[in-house]
Amino acid sequence: MALGIEYDGSSYCGWQRQPGQPTVQAALERALSSIADESVRSVASGRTDAGVHATSQVVSFATGARRSADAWVRGTNSLTEASLAVQWALDVPAQFHARYSATARRYHYVIMESHARPTVLDRRVTWSRVALDAAAMHRAGQALIGEHDFTTFRAASCQSATPYRCVHMLAVRRFADFVVIDVVANAFLHHMVRNIASALLAVGRGERPERWVGEMLLACDRERIGATAPPDGLYLVEVRYGSALELPGFRAPPMLGALGDIW
């Protein structure tokens, strides 16, 4: 089975199961195991960090239970907190793997400009007290498109065997008081999107010139770009599997979807 799930990451210590900690994986598997009447272990397209959200996380699992798609969706949702919900369920080929079958992932990093800190959107956006130059951020981000060594933008604790990733698209757009970093890559390193956001925010605030982002990429030195941006504004919004298997796709973060069909 494959599931599309949505969650508010501020309620969890990330996707991956951790002893004694609330995680998305543990909460989902408890509900699925109850519906299946057997132990269920799941795999996600990507292991989102603590505080990171998802509108279109894809999960796969194997089970001997036979349930309708509606039963998987409604039954699972009846057993989870409001912060986690299954959006769809589909039978998929036995060889399908939510992580290894994926060809690309897409994230949005949502920044809200406001003189005062947000309340309703607290922990759902990253707050900027100062106005940002979104056009400069966009131009600076184009240096990251293509296959590169992203050592500068990976966490020190990243366990990937290689720092190379291929960024297919990176755009920075403004929608009223929101500035959105929209990035698609074949895969992402640990903290890669948040570190890209940190660098682009420095450009947007006028603290660094546009060329600095490309220079930092070539430097291959994590210490050069400073602190990792907060997880609050980060959303996994789409996972792509190529033409061989088309699953329900992109879903914008809720506060952006209301702005219309802009993507």
MOZIGI-V684641 format. One record per residue. N is the residue number from 0. RES is the residue in one small letter. OMEGA is omega in radians with two decimals (* if undefined). Layout:
BEGIN
n=N res=RES omega=OMEGA
n=N res=RES omega=OMEGA
END
This chain:
BEGIN
n=0 res=m omega=2.97
n=1 res=a omega=3.11
n=2 res=l omega=2.92
n=3 res=g omega=-3.10
n=4 res=i omega=3.11
n=5 res=e omega=3.08
n=6 res=y omega=3.01
n=7 res=d omega=-3.02
n=8 res=g omega=-3.13
n=9 res=s omega=3.13
n=10 res=s omega=-2.97
n=11 res=y omega=3.05
n=12 res=c omega=3.12
n=13 res=g omega=3.13
n=14 res=w omega=-2.87
n=15 res=q omega=3.12
n=16 res=r omega=3.11
n=17 res=q omega=-3.11
n=18 res=p omega=3.05
n=19 res=g omega=-3.10
n=20 res=q omega=3.06
n=21 res=p omega=3.13
n=22 res=t omega=3.13
n=23 res=v omega=-3.10
n=24 res=q omega=-3.12
n=25 res=a omega=-3.13
n=26 res=a omega=-3.13
n=27 res=l omega=-3.09
n=28 res=e omega=3.06
n=29 res=r omega=-3.13
n=30 res=a omega=3.14
n=31 res=l omega=3.14
n=32 res=s omega=3.10
n=33 res=s omega=3.14
n=34 res=i omega=-3.11
n=35 res=a omega=-3.05
n=36 res=d omega=3.06
n=37 res=e omega=3.14
n=38 res=s omega=3.14
n=39 res=v omega=3.04
n=40 res=r omega=-3.00
n=41 res=s omega=3.07
n=42 res=v omega=3.13
n=43 res=a omega=3.12
n=44 res=s omega=3.12
n=45 res=g omega=-3.10
n=46 res=r omega=-3.13
n=47 res=t omega=-3.10
n=48 res=d omega=3.02
n=49 res=a omega=3.10
n=50 res=g omega=-3.14
n=51 res=v omega=-3.06
n=52 res=h omega=3.05
n=53 res=a omega=2.97
n=54 res=t omega=-3.05
n=55 res=s omega=3.02
n=56 res=q omega=3.11
n=57 res=v omega=-3.08
n=58 res=v omega=3.04
n=59 res=s omega=3.09
n=60 res=f omega=3.09
n=61 res=a omega=3.14
n=62 res=t omega=3.04
n=63 res=g omega=-3.11
n=64 res=a omega=3.09
n=65 res=r omega=-3.13
n=66 res=r omega=3.06
n=67 res=s omega=3.09
n=68 res=a omega=-3.13
n=69 res=d omega=3.13
n=70 res=a omega=3.10
n=71 res=w omega=-3.11
n=72 res=v omega=-3.04
n=73 res=r omega=3.14
n=74 res=g omega=3.13
n=75 res=t omega=-3.11
n=76 res=n omega=3.09
n=77 res=s omega=-3.06
n=78 res=l omega=3.13
n=79 res=t omega=3.08
n=80 res=e omega=-3.12
n=81 res=a omega=-3.10
n=82 res=s omega=-3.09
n=83 res=l omega=3.13
n=84 res=a omega=3.00
n=85 res=v omega=-3.14
n=86 res=q omega=3.12
n=87 res=w omega=3.10
n=88 res=a omega=-3.12
n=89 res=l omega=2.91
n=90 res=d omega=3.13
n=91 res=v omega=3.11
n=92 res=p omega=-3.07
n=93 res=a omega=-3.10
n=94 res=q omega=-3.13
n=95 res=f omega=3.12
n=96 res=h omega=-3.03
n=97 res=a omega=-3.12
n=98 res=r omega=-2.99
n=99 res=y omega=3.10
n=100 res=s omega=-3.09
n=101 res=a omega=3.10
n=102 res=t omega=3.13
n=103 res=a omega=3.04
n=104 res=r omega=-3.13
n=105 res=r omega=3.11
n=106 res=y omega=2.91
n=107 res=h omega=3.00
n=108 res=y omega=-2.97
n=109 res=v omega=3.14
n=110 res=i omega=3.12
n=111 res=m omega=3.06
n=112 res=e omega=3.13
n=113 res=s omega=3.09
n=114 res=h omega=3.11
n=115 res=a omega=-3.11
n=116 res=r omega=-3.13
n=117 res=p omega=3.09
n=118 res=t omega=3.14
n=119 res=v omega=-3.13
n=120 res=l omega=3.08
n=121 res=d omega=-3.12
n=122 res=r omega=3.08
n=123 res=r omega=3.03
n=124 res=v omega=2.97
n=125 res=t omega=-3.01
n=126 res=w omega=3.00
n=127 res=s omega=3.12
n=128 res=r omega=-3.10
n=129 res=v omega=3.08
n=130 res=a omega=-3.10
n=131 res=l omega=3.05
n=132 res=d omega=-3.07
n=133 res=a omega=3.14
n=134 res=a omega=3.10
n=135 res=a omega=3.10
n=136 res=m omega=3.13
n=137 res=h omega=-3.13
n=138 res=r omega=3.14
n=139 res=a omega=-3.09
n=140 res=g omega=-3.11
n=141 res=q omega=3.10
n=142 res=a omega=-3.08
n=143 res=l omega=-3.12
n=144 res=i omega=-3.10
n=145 res=g omega=3.12
n=146 res=e omega=-3.09
n=147 res=h omega=2.92
n=148 res=d omega=-3.07
n=149 res=f omega=3.12
n=150 res=t omega=-3.13
n=151 res=t omega=-3.00
n=152 res=f omega=3.11
n=153 res=r omega=3.10
n=154 res=a omega=3.10
n=155 res=a omega=-3.11
n=156 res=s omega=-3.10
n=157 res=c omega=-3.07
n=158 res=q omega=-3.14
n=159 res=s omega=-3.13
n=160 res=a omega=-3.13
n=161 res=t omega=3.09
n=162 res=p omega=-3.07
n=163 res=y omega=3.05
n=164 res=r omega=3.14
n=165 res=c omega=3.09
n=166 res=v omega=-3.10
n=167 res=h omega=-3.07
n=168 res=m omega=3.00
n=169 res=l omega=3.14
n=170 res=a omega=3.04
n=171 res=v omega=-3.07
n=172 res=r omega=3.04
n=173 res=r omega=3.03
n=174 res=f omega=-3.08
n=175 res=a omega=-3.10
n=176 res=d omega=-3.14
n=177 res=f omega=2.97
n=178 res=v omega=-3.01
n=179 res=v omega=2.99
n=180 res=i omega=-3.05
n=181 res=d omega=-3.02
n=182 res=v omega=3.11
n=183 res=v omega=3.09
n=184 res=a omega=3.09
n=185 res=n omega=3.08
n=186 res=a omega=-3.11
n=187 res=f omega=3.02
n=188 res=l omega=3.11
n=189 res=h omega=-3.14
n=190 res=h omega=-3.05
n=191 res=m omega=-3.12
n=192 res=v omega=-3.13
n=193 res=r omega=3.09
n=194 res=n omega=3.00
n=195 res=i omega=3.12
n=196 res=a omega=3.13
n=197 res=s omega=-3.14
n=198 res=a omega=-3.13
n=199 res=l omega=3.07
n=200 res=l omega=3.10
n=201 res=a omega=3.08
n=202 res=v omega=-3.11
n=203 res=g omega=3.11
n=204 res=r omega=-3.14
n=205 res=g omega=-3.13
n=206 res=e omega=-3.13
n=207 res=r omega=3.06
n=208 res=p omega=-3.10
n=209 res=e omega=-3.07
n=210 res=r omega=-3.05
n=211 res=w omega=-3.13
n=212 res=v omega=3.08
n=213 res=g omega=3.11
n=214 res=e omega=3.13
n=215 res=m omega=3.08
n=216 res=l omega=-3.12
n=217 res=l omega=-3.10
n=218 res=a omega=-3.13
n=219 res=c omega=-3.08
n=220 res=d omega=-3.09
n=221 res=r omega=-3.06
n=222 res=e omega=-3.02
n=223 res=r omega=-3.01
n=224 res=i omega=3.02
n=225 res=g omega=-3.00
n=226 res=a omega=3.05
n=227 res=t omega=3.11
n=228 res=a omega=-3.12
n=229 res=p omega=3.11
n=230 res=p omega=-2.92
n=231 res=d omega=-3.05
n=232 res=g omega=-3.01
n=233 res=l omega=-3.12
n=234 res=y omega=2.92
n=235 res=l omega=-2.98
n=236 res=v omega=-3.13
n=237 res=e omega=2.99
n=238 res=v omega=-3.07
n=239 res=r omega=-3.10
n=240 res=y omega=3.11
n=241 res=g omega=-3.05
n=242 res=s omega=-3.11
n=243 res=a omega=-3.14
n=244 res=l omega=-3.11
n=245 res=e omega=3.11
n=246 res=l omega=3.04
n=247 res=p omega=-2.91
n=248 res=g omega=-2.93
n=249 res=f omega=3.01
n=250 res=r omega=-3.12
n=251 res=a omega=2.99
n=252 res=p omega=-3.00
n=253 res=p omega=-3.08
n=254 res=m omega=3.13
n=255 res=l omega=3.12
n=256 res=g omega=-3.13
n=257 res=a omega=-3.12
n=258 res=l omega=3.07
n=259 res=g omega=-3.11
n=260 res=d omega=-2.96
n=261 res=i omega=-3.01
n=262 res=w omega=*
END
